[in-house]
Amino acid sequence: MNDTELEQFCRAWVEKKSGYFEVKRYAGSGDLGRDVVGFVTDKRHDGEWDNYQCKQYRSGVAVSQGLLAVGKILYWAWKGEFTAPRKFYFVAPRRLARKLEGYVDKPSEFKQALLDNWDAACAKSITSKETIALDTSLRVFIEAFDFKNVHSINIDDMMADPAVKPLLIEKFGADPGTYPPAVVPVHVVSAEMRYIQELVDAYGERAKSLFKDHAEVLDHAEHGPDLRRQRDRYFEADAFQKFYRDNTSASVIAGFRKDIHYGVVDRWNESAADTLARVESVMKYAGTITPAGPLAKYAHVPVKQGMCHHFVNDGEMSWKGKKP
């Protein structure tokens, strides 16, 4: 990644972390030392906020660069542009230079190093318009800042954070891992009633005798085993969706659903001898679809078939061959 790409990735990552009211990326010469900001409350810069300073260098971030980054933020906070940040994070995939990392680990030494090296590291580099002297007021402001709130985040830290996993899947095609086995409730639950009722009607149409409810179908010698298989498919797709909805981005699961939908829609709309014949035809065809994307390897036949029941359950389609 280049500098901009790292900042964009950092913003997306921070947005997936819990605890922020809003996340914003600042870009350009007027960022006042801010790259990615996480606002804790709706007070934004009038309240608590965290600063994520992105540093994409070929080697570790040097001491002078680290002192300037913190010094710039504290200077503009002292000037009243914003409050001092609650937390200051160096986001440096290639880590900090050893000495700078040592300062992060020893907050009192970090503070003293900034004060002692202000003229060399900060005075002429915060703004090109003037030299910023470390006067008494600014010194007091820096001394009041708690340097234990300065942290570093390297590539290992980012990869260990669960919030980054959806981004790795979406942007780099990382393997999302397999979903947990489906658990089919013994009794039909309210969440599945829409597609179940359509199947009950379809079995009655085939038998030329209406079934009172799903319990009566389940007791039927021919249609009972089939309804159980349909429920297996539904809950396989349910386990699949729930896991990847929580562990990938919304666009990944939406893309998967779209692939299945477009894969079966023409077969769905073909004329059929009866409703159950449509179900049988679509189920057979759904199992042959090869979706794209990072979830493809885990899209087993029951998942693709069960997704069709979810389309019915979500009101997107109807086994009757027309949208409800």
One Martini backbone bead per residue (centre of mass of N, CA, C, O) as a GRO file, in nm:
protein
  324
    1MET     BB    1   0.099   0.034   0.017
    2ASN     BB    2   0.028   0.349   0.028
    3ASP     BB    3  -0.052   0.613   0.207
    4THR     BB    4  -0.351   0.631   0.120
    5GLU     BB    5  -0.423   0.330   0.147
    6LEU     BB    6  -0.367   0.311   0.448
    7GLU     BB    7  -0.575   0.519   0.539
    8GLN     BB    8  -0.821   0.376   0.416
    9PHE     BB    9  -0.783   0.112   0.569
   10CYS     BB   10  -0.790   0.235   0.853
   11ARG     BB   11  -1.071   0.348   0.842
   12ALA     BB   12  -1.220   0.082   0.790
   13TRP     BB   13  -1.117  -0.053   1.046
   14VAL     BB   14  -1.219   0.154   1.261
   15GLU     BB   15  -1.521   0.129   1.181
   16LYS     BB   16  -1.528  -0.182   1.287
   17LYS     BB   17  -1.486  -0.070   1.546
   18SER     BB   18  -1.581  -0.024   1.853
   19GLY     BB   19  -1.684   0.305   2.010
   20TYR     BB   20  -1.775   0.493   1.770
   21PHE     BB   21  -1.952   0.752   1.633
   22GLU     BB   22  -1.705   0.847   1.438
   23VAL     BB   23  -1.528   0.836   1.120
   24LYS     BB   24  -1.229   1.016   0.998
   25ARG     BB   25  -1.062   1.145   0.711
   26TYR     BB   26  -0.764   1.321   0.661
   27ALA     BB   27  -0.660   1.539   0.390
   28GLY     BB   28  -0.384   1.707   0.337
   29SER     BB   29  -0.249   2.016   0.447
   30GLY     BB   30  -0.510   2.051   0.668
   31ASP     BB   31  -0.484   1.813   0.903
   32LEU     BB   32  -0.310   1.878   1.166
   33GLY     BB   33  -0.198   1.561   1.202
   34ARG     BB   34  -0.439   1.410   1.074
   35ASP     BB   35  -0.581   1.107   0.955
   36VAL     BB   36  -0.741   0.921   1.170
   37VAL     BB   37  -1.065   0.957   1.329
   38GLY     BB   38  -1.216   0.885   1.653
   39PHE     BB   39  -1.525   0.954   1.768
   40VAL     BB   40  -1.685   0.912   2.071
   41THR     BB   41  -1.877   1.157   2.016
   42ASP     BB   42  -2.092   1.419   1.906
   43LYS     BB   43  -1.861   1.636   1.980
   44ARG     BB   44  -1.603   1.549   1.880
   45HIS     BB   45  -1.360   1.796   1.908
   46ASP     BB   46  -1.502   1.865   2.197
   47GLY     BB   47  -1.413   1.582   2.264
   48GLU     BB   48  -1.341   1.267   2.243
   49TRP     BB   49  -1.041   1.132   2.076
   50ASP     BB   50  -0.877   0.948   1.814
   51ASN     BB   51  -0.547   0.897   1.677
   52TYR     BB   52  -0.442   0.786   1.344
   53GLN     BB   53  -0.108   0.749   1.250
   54CYS     BB   54   0.012   0.710   0.933
   55LYS     BB   55   0.308   0.493   0.852
   56GLN     BB   56   0.460   0.448   0.525
   57TYR     BB   57   0.755   0.278   0.533
   58ARG     BB   58   1.043   0.096   0.463
   59SER     BB   59   1.087   0.163   0.759
   60GLY     BB   60   1.113   0.266   1.051
   61VAL     BB   61   1.009   0.504   1.255
   62ALA     BB   62   1.149   0.780   1.339
   63VAL     BB   63   1.202   0.988   1.592
   64SER     BB   64   1.152   1.259   1.448
   65GLN     BB   65   0.874   1.171   1.330
   66GLY     BB   66   0.736   1.110   1.602
   67LEU     BB   67   0.768   1.385   1.738
   68LEU     BB   68   0.620   1.548   1.522
   69ALA     BB   69   0.344   1.408   1.532
   70VAL     BB   70   0.284   1.481   1.829
   71GLY     BB   71   0.355   1.784   1.827
   72LYS     BB   72   0.140   1.873   1.623
   73ILE     BB   73  -0.111   1.792   1.778
   74LEU     BB   74  -0.049   1.958   2.038
   75TYR     BB   75  -0.033   2.232   1.910
   76TRP     BB   76  -0.328   2.244   1.790
   77ALA     BB   77  -0.459   2.203   2.061
   78TRP     BB   78  -0.340   2.457   2.194
   79LYS     BB   79  -0.480   2.644   1.966
   80GLY     BB   80  -0.794   2.515   1.953
   81GLU     BB   81  -0.878   2.306   1.719
   82PHE     BB   82  -0.859   2.088   1.953
   83THR     BB   83  -0.847   1.843   2.145
   84ALA     BB   84  -0.683   1.632   2.305
   85PRO     BB   85  -0.618   1.321   2.268
   86ARG     BB   86  -0.686   1.024   2.413
   87LYS     BB   87  -0.545   0.883   2.161
   88PHE     BB   88  -0.224   0.771   2.016
   89TYR     BB   89  -0.161   0.623   1.692
   90PHE     BB   90   0.073   0.425   1.543
   91VAL     BB   91   0.048   0.330   1.200
   92ALA     BB   92   0.305   0.076   1.148
   93PRO     BB   93   0.379  -0.190   0.967
   94ARG     BB   94   0.717  -0.140   1.009
   95ARG     BB   95   0.731   0.009   1.248
   96LEU     BB   96   0.941   0.129   1.484
   97ALA     BB   97   1.193   0.250   1.594
   98ARG     BB   98   1.352   0.146   1.864
   99LYS     BB   99   1.363   0.419   2.017
  100LEU     BB  100   1.064   0.495   1.979
  101GLU     BB  101   0.951   0.243   2.113
  102GLY     BB  102   1.081   0.311   2.385
  103TYR     BB  103   0.914   0.566   2.435
  104VAL     BB  104   0.637   0.431   2.437
  105ASP     BB  105   0.724   0.246   2.690
  106LYS     BB  106   0.830   0.549   2.807
  107PRO     BB  107   0.653   0.818   2.861
  108SER     BB  108   0.849   1.013   3.010
  109GLU     BB  109   1.066   1.006   2.783
  110PHE     BB  110   0.893   1.113   2.558
  111LYS     BB  111   0.832   1.387   2.675
  112GLN     BB  112   1.129   1.478   2.709
  113ALA     BB  113   1.211   1.447   2.411
  114LEU     BB  114   1.019   1.661   2.301
  115LEU     BB  115   1.127   1.899   2.465
  116ASP     BB  116   1.438   1.871   2.392
  117ASN     BB  117   1.356   1.846   2.053
  118TRP     BB  118   1.183   2.076   1.941
  119ASP     BB  119   1.368   2.246   1.754
  120ALA     BB  120   1.454   2.003   1.563
  121ALA     BB  121   1.156   1.856   1.510
  122CYS     BB  122   0.923   2.116   1.514
  123ALA     BB  123   0.952   2.430   1.480
  124LYS     BB  124   0.990   2.406   1.135
  125SER     BB  125   0.750   2.161   1.070
  126ILE     BB  126   0.451   2.233   1.130
  127THR     BB  127   0.502   2.508   0.968
  128SER     BB  128   0.591   2.728   0.698
  129LYS     BB  129   0.515   3.018   0.832
  130GLU     BB  130   0.663   2.927   1.111
  131THR     BB  131   0.825   2.939   1.414
  132ILE     BB  132   0.792   2.718   1.694
  133ALA     BB  133   0.800   2.799   2.005
  134LEU     BB  134   0.877   2.686   2.337
  135ASP     BB  135   0.678   2.801   2.540
  136THR     BB  136   0.533   2.797   2.840
  137SER     BB  137   0.244   2.718   2.754
  138LEU     BB  138   0.319   2.478   2.571
  139ARG     BB  139   0.477   2.318   2.779
  140VAL     BB  140   0.243   2.276   2.977
  141PHE     BB  141   0.063   2.125   2.780
  142ILE     BB  142   0.254   1.886   2.729
  143GLU     BB  143   0.290   1.803   3.031
  144ALA     BB  144  -0.028   1.731   3.060
  145PHE     BB  145   0.018   1.507   2.880
  146ASP     BB  146  -0.045   1.159   2.850
  147PHE     BB  147   0.195   0.934   2.721
  148LYS     BB  148   0.040   0.659   2.770
  149ASN     BB  149  -0.153   0.727   2.504
  150VAL     BB  150   0.082   0.615   2.338
  151HIS     BB  151   0.081   0.410   2.041
  152SER     BB  152   0.146   0.102   1.864
  153ILE     BB  153   0.083  -0.026   1.520
  154ASN     BB  154   0.124  -0.319   1.361
  155ILE     BB  155   0.077  -0.580   1.156
  156ASP     BB  156   0.023  -0.784   1.386
  157ASP     BB  157  -0.197  -0.624   1.531
  158MET     BB  158  -0.397  -0.608   1.297
  159MET     BB  159  -0.424  -0.920   1.239
  160ALA     BB  160  -0.536  -0.976   1.545
  161ASP     BB  161  -0.787  -0.819   1.464
  162PRO     BB  162  -1.114  -0.894   1.398
  163ALA     BB  163  -1.186  -0.623   1.235
  164VAL     BB  164  -0.991  -0.697   0.979
  165LYS     BB  165  -1.104  -0.948   0.832
  166PRO     BB  166  -1.319  -0.831   0.632
  167LEU     BB  167  -1.100  -0.673   0.468
  168LEU     BB  168  -0.928  -0.912   0.372
  169ILE     BB  169  -1.159  -1.040   0.213
  170GLU     BB  170  -1.250  -0.800   0.031
  171LYS     BB  171  -0.951  -0.693  -0.074
  172PHE     BB  172  -0.772  -0.999  -0.073
  173GLY     BB  173  -0.917  -1.285  -0.048
  174ALA     BB  174  -0.943  -1.407   0.212
  175ASP     BB  175  -0.994  -1.665   0.421
  176PRO     BB  176  -1.291  -1.708   0.616
  177GLY     BB  177  -1.375  -1.980   0.664
  178THR     BB  178  -1.568  -2.199   0.822
  179TYR     BB  179  -1.873  -2.282   0.904
  180PRO     BB  180  -2.086  -2.385   1.118
  181PRO     BB  181  -2.288  -2.613   1.196
  182ALA     BB  182  -2.599  -2.693   1.157
  183VAL     BB  183  -2.912  -2.628   1.338
  184VAL     BB  184  -3.203  -2.815   1.365
  185PRO     BB  185  -3.495  -2.776   1.471
  186VAL     BB  186  -3.735  -2.982   1.572
  187HIS     BB  187  -3.915  -2.737   1.552
  188VAL     BB  188  -4.096  -2.519   1.406
  189VAL     BB  189  -4.031  -2.183   1.343
  190SER     BB  190  -4.130  -1.863   1.288
  191ALA     BB  191  -3.889  -1.777   1.087
  192GLU     BB  192  -3.996  -2.026   0.866
  193MET     BB  193  -4.307  -1.999   0.778
  194ARG     BB  194  -4.321  -1.898   0.486
  195TYR     BB  195  -4.191  -2.140   0.331
  196ILE     BB  196  -4.349  -2.363   0.468
  197GLN     BB  197  -4.633  -2.284   0.366
  198GLU     BB  198  -4.564  -2.315   0.065
  199LEU     BB  199  -4.500  -2.618   0.089
  200VAL     BB  200  -4.767  -2.715   0.199
  201ASP     BB  201  -4.924  -2.627  -0.053
  202ALA     BB  202  -4.759  -2.801  -0.253
  203TYR     BB  203  -4.828  -3.078  -0.134
  204GLY     BB  204  -5.136  -3.048  -0.168
  205GLU     BB  205  -5.134  -3.017  -0.472
  206ARG     BB  206  -5.008  -3.298  -0.530
  207ALA     BB  207  -5.226  -3.464  -0.345
  208LYS     BB  208  -5.513  -3.338  -0.367
  209SER     BB  209  -5.475  -3.248  -0.049
  210LEU     BB  210  -5.504  -3.067   0.210
  211PHE     BB  211  -5.300  -2.941   0.454
  212LYS     BB  212  -5.322  -2.816   0.763
  213ASP     BB  213  -5.004  -2.858   0.826
  214HIS     BB  214  -4.676  -2.935   0.887
  215ALA     BB  215  -4.733  -3.178   1.070
  216GLU     BB  216  -4.888  -3.341   0.858
  217VAL     BB  217  -4.655  -3.363   0.660
  218LEU     BB  218  -4.446  -3.502   0.851
  219ASP     BB  219  -4.646  -3.764   0.863
  220HIS     BB  220  -4.590  -3.816   0.577
  221ALA     BB  221  -4.447  -4.059   0.388
  222GLU     BB  222  -4.350  -3.876   0.139
  223HIS     BB  223  -4.330  -3.558   0.242
  224GLY     BB  224  -4.177  -3.557   0.510
  225PRO     BB  225  -3.878  -3.604   0.417
  226ASP     BB  226  -3.870  -3.356   0.231
  227LEU     BB  227  -3.918  -3.136   0.444
  228ARG     BB  228  -3.664  -3.203   0.606
  229ARG     BB  229  -3.467  -3.130   0.378
  230GLN     BB  230  -3.554  -2.836   0.350
  231ARG     BB  231  -3.469  -2.757   0.638
  232ASP     BB  232  -3.175  -2.825   0.610
  233ARG     BB  233  -3.120  -2.616   0.392
  234TYR     BB  234  -3.208  -2.363   0.537
  235PHE     BB  235  -3.003  -2.395   0.789
  236GLU     BB  236  -2.749  -2.396   0.625
  237ALA     BB  237  -2.789  -2.109   0.511
  238ASP     BB  238  -2.817  -1.971   0.785
  239ALA     BB  239  -2.535  -2.034   0.898
  240PHE     BB  240  -2.381  -1.906   0.667
  241GLN     BB  241  -2.489  -1.613   0.687
  242LYS     BB  242  -2.428  -1.550   0.984
  243PHE     BB  243  -2.122  -1.589   0.976
  244TYR     BB  244  -2.051  -1.396   0.724
  245ARG     BB  245  -2.188  -1.141   0.836
  246ASP     BB  246  -1.984  -1.128   1.091
  247ASN     BB  247  -1.692  -1.199   0.906
  248THR     BB  248  -1.781  -0.992   0.695
  249SER     BB  249  -1.900  -0.807   0.460
  250ALA     BB  250  -2.192  -0.708   0.318
  251SER     BB  251  -2.096  -0.745   0.016
  252VAL     BB  252  -2.036  -1.049   0.022
  253ILE     BB  253  -2.322  -1.166   0.086
  254ALA     BB  254  -2.466  -1.009  -0.138
  255GLY     BB  255  -2.310  -1.138  -0.375
  256PHE     BB  256  -2.397  -1.426  -0.322
  257ARG     BB  257  -2.704  -1.389  -0.347
  258LYS     BB  258  -2.694  -1.283  -0.636
  259ASP     BB  259  -2.579  -1.533  -0.771
  260ILE     BB  260  -2.814  -1.720  -0.696
  261HIS     BB  261  -3.048  -1.560  -0.808
  262TYR     BB  262  -2.945  -1.544  -1.108
  263GLY     BB  263  -2.914  -1.855  -1.137
  264VAL     BB  264  -3.247  -1.927  -1.079
  265VAL     BB  265  -3.466  -1.736  -1.209
  266ASP     BB  266  -3.527  -1.877  -1.481
  267ARG     BB  267  -3.612  -2.148  -1.364
  268TRP     BB  268  -3.834  -2.034  -1.181
  269ASN     BB  269  -4.004  -1.903  -1.438
  270GLU     BB  270  -4.079  -2.158  -1.533
  271SER     BB  271  -4.276  -2.384  -1.621
  272ALA     BB  272  -4.496  -2.601  -1.423
  273ALA     BB  273  -4.688  -2.855  -1.316
  274ASP     BB  274  -4.608  -2.757  -1.023
  275THR     BB  275  -4.483  -2.630  -0.741
  276LEU     BB  276  -4.302  -2.878  -0.669
  277ALA     BB  277  -4.160  -2.885  -0.944
  278ARG     BB  278  -4.018  -2.617  -0.903
  279VAL     BB  279  -3.858  -2.690  -0.657
  280GLU     BB  280  -3.705  -2.931  -0.783
  281SER     BB  281  -3.571  -2.775  -1.014
  282VAL     BB  282  -3.424  -2.555  -0.849
  283MET     BB  283  -3.263  -2.739  -0.663
  284LYS     BB  284  -3.101  -2.881  -0.883
  285TYR     BB  285  -2.977  -2.618  -1.005
  286ALA     BB  286  -2.848  -2.480  -0.756
  287GLY     BB  287  -2.626  -2.707  -0.714
  288THR     BB  288  -2.461  -2.599  -0.993
  289ILE     BB  289  -2.369  -2.343  -0.890
  290THR     BB  290  -2.094  -2.094  -0.935
  291PRO     BB  291  -1.976  -1.888  -0.733
  292ALA     BB  292  -1.826  -1.609  -0.633
  293GLY     BB  293  -1.574  -1.552  -0.430
  294PRO     BB  294  -1.478  -1.628  -0.093
  295LEU     BB  295  -1.742  -1.839  -0.054
  296ALA     BB  296  -1.735  -2.069  -0.266
  297LYS     BB  297  -1.589  -2.313  -0.108
  298TYR     BB  298  -1.855  -2.308   0.111
  299ALA     BB  299  -2.079  -2.367  -0.119
  300HIS     BB  300  -2.277  -2.590  -0.068
  301VAL     BB  301  -2.548  -2.736  -0.183
  302PRO     BB  302  -2.743  -2.672   0.060
  303VAL     BB  303  -2.690  -2.370   0.056
  304LYS     BB  304  -2.796  -2.301  -0.229
  305GLN     BB  305  -3.074  -2.418  -0.179
  306GLY     BB  306  -3.150  -2.268   0.090
  307MET     BB  307  -3.148  -1.980  -0.032
  308CYS     BB  308  -3.425  -2.005  -0.170
  309HIS     BB  309  -3.588  -2.004   0.096
  310HIS     BB  310  -3.494  -1.719   0.174
  311PHE     BB  311  -3.628  -1.569  -0.054
  312VAL     BB  312  -3.909  -1.642   0.046
  313ASN     BB  313  -3.886  -1.549   0.345
  314ASP     BB  314  -3.801  -1.240   0.239
  315GLY     BB  315  -3.999  -1.176  -0.021
  316GLU     BB  316  -3.856  -1.209  -0.315
  317MET     BB  317  -4.006  -1.486  -0.348
  318SER     BB  318  -4.201  -1.761  -0.505
  319TRP     BB  319  -4.311  -2.089  -0.547
  320LYS     BB  320  -4.551  -1.993  -0.742
  321GLY     BB  321  -4.387  -1.794  -0.964
  322LYS     BB  322  -4.434  -1.529  -0.791
  323LYS     BB  323  -4.438  -1.233  -0.658
  324PRO     BB  324  -4.591  -1.131  -0.357
   0.00000   0.00000   0.00000
